[in-house]
Amino acid sequence: MSYVILFILTGLYMIYGVGQVVRNKALNPMTKCAWIIFVIALPVLGTAGYLRTNFKERHGRW
């Protein structure tokens, strides 16, 4: 159940972050692209790292 909450919060964070970047008029298009990549990659890598530390490989398979 806690993993479902983790994925929901991660998704909501990404939607909120992309929305904030897109609405920011002070950023040029290239900077917006960089921020959108950052906003999407950071929670994905963080969640992947968290799940990788909790689930260990057993006998060469998951």
C-alpha positions as a Markdown table, in Angstrom:
| # | Residue | x | y | z |
|---|---|---|---|---|
| 1 | Met | 0.0 | 0.0 | 0.0 |
| 2 | Ser | 2.8 | 2.4 | 0.8 |
| 3 | Tyr | 4.2 | 1.9 | -2.7 |
| 4 | Val | 1.0 | 3.0 | -4.3 |
| 5 | Ile | 1.1 | 6.2 | -2.2 |
| 6 | Leu | 4.7 | 6.7 | -3.3 |
| 7 | Phe | 3.8 | 6.4 | -6.9 |
| 8 | Ile | 0.8 | 8.7 | -6.6 |
| 9 | Leu | 2.8 | 11.3 | -4.9 |
| 10 | Thr | 5.6 | 11.0 | -7.4 |
| 11 | Gly | 3.1 | 11.4 | -10.3 |
| 12 | Leu | 1.5 | 14.4 | -8.7 |
| 13 | Tyr | 4.9 | 16.0 | -8.0 |
| 14 | Met | 5.8 | 15.6 | -11.7 |
| 15 | Ile | 2.5 | 17.1 | -12.9 |
| 16 | Tyr | 2.8 | 20.0 | -10.5 |
| 17 | Gly | 6.4 | 20.7 | -11.4 |
| 18 | Val | 5.9 | 20.6 | -15.1 |
| 19 | Gly | 2.9 | 22.9 | -14.7 |
| 20 | Gln | 4.9 | 25.4 | -12.8 |
| 21 | Val | 7.7 | 25.4 | -15.4 |
| 22 | Val | 5.4 | 25.8 | -18.3 |
| 23 | Arg | 3.5 | 28.7 | -16.6 |
| 24 | Asn | 6.8 | 30.6 | -15.8 |
| 25 | Lys | 7.1 | 33.4 | -18.3 |
| 26 | Ala | 10.6 | 34.4 | -17.3 |
| 27 | Leu | 12.2 | 31.2 | -18.7 |
| 28 | Asn | 13.2 | 30.9 | -22.3 |
| 29 | Pro | 12.2 | 27.7 | -24.2 |
| 30 | Met | 15.6 | 26.0 | -23.8 |
| 31 | Thr | 15.6 | 26.6 | -20.1 |
| 32 | Lys | 12.1 | 25.3 | -19.8 |
| 33 | Cys | 13.1 | 22.1 | -21.6 |
| 34 | Ala | 16.0 | 21.6 | -19.2 |
| 35 | Trp | 13.8 | 22.2 | -16.2 |
| 36 | Ile | 11.1 | 19.8 | -17.5 |
| 37 | Ile | 13.7 | 17.1 | -17.9 |
| 38 | Phe | 15.0 | 17.8 | -14.4 |
| 39 | Val | 11.5 | 17.7 | -12.9 |
| 40 | Ile | 10.7 | 14.4 | -14.5 |
| 41 | Ala | 14.1 | 12.7 | -14.0 |
| 42 | Leu | 14.6 | 13.5 | -10.4 |
| 43 | Pro | 11.6 | 11.8 | -8.9 |
| 44 | Val | 11.9 | 8.8 | -11.3 |
| 45 | Leu | 15.5 | 8.3 | -10.3 |
| 46 | Gly | 14.8 | 8.8 | -6.6 |
| 47 | Thr | 11.9 | 6.3 | -6.7 |
| 48 | Ala | 13.9 | 3.8 | -8.6 |
| 49 | Gly | 16.8 | 4.1 | -6.1 |
| 50 | Tyr | 14.4 | 3.7 | -3.2 |
| 51 | Leu | 12.8 | 0.6 | -4.6 |
| 52 | Arg | 16.1 | -0.9 | -5.6 |
| 53 | Thr | 17.3 | -0.6 | -2.0 |
| 54 | Asn | 14.2 | -2.4 | -0.7 |
| 55 | Phe | 14.0 | -5.2 | -3.2 |
| 56 | Lys | 17.1 | -7.3 | -3.4 |
| 57 | Glu | 17.9 | -9.7 | -6.2 |
| 58 | Arg | 17.5 | -13.4 | -5.2 |
| 59 | His | 19.2 | -16.2 | -7.1 |
| 60 | Gly | 19.8 | -14.0 | -10.1 |
| 61 | Arg | 16.1 | -13.1 | -10.6 |
| 62 | Trp | 13.6 | -10.7 | -9.0 |
